[in-house]
Amino acid sequence: MRELTPEPLTAEAFAPFGEVIEASDRAERIAINYGHTTRFNDLARIDVADGGGHAIVSLFRARPLDPPLLKVFERHPLGSQSFTPLQARAFLVAVAPAGAFDPAAIRVFHAQPHQGVNYAKGVWHHFLLPLDAESDFLVIDRAGPGDNLDEIELAPADQIRVRP
């Protein structure tokens, strides 16, 4: 079994896997509602139209793993998938590049409570990994015809214990 220490979630580090969703200086800012609201515009490329798919919005409620042990990864070949936390709680993001799954290429990020992620189509990722308590996430992903879920179970030697 391997151990990994999460790295900070930044737009640059996460770029090979998708986008970080956050109100940052990198985002286009647009004043709306007569100047009472700032719109942080176009933060993620929602890509769900393959095979006749359409975007859906859902809430996911996830429980922490204790200990955080990564055993299963999944990908969605027909659409992107975004997760935005609804409580002020940090969470982990575990990913591997799209294509043939390579357990040696897994990276783990520590997402701050104000950050969400949008996994690009085909990117391998672990299911939700809240850290301290059961947490709710706003999820935008694909519904429609076709098989949009591949899962892979890691061999015991490839499983990863995430260090605090």
Helices and strands as residue ranges (DSSP letters): E 2-4, E 7-8, H 11-14, E 18-21, E 28-32, G 33-35, E 37-41, G 50-52, E 54-62, E 69-70, E 72-75, E 81-85, E 91-96, G 103-105, E 107-111, E 116-119, E 124-125, E 129-130, E 135-143, E 150-153, G 156-158, E 160-162
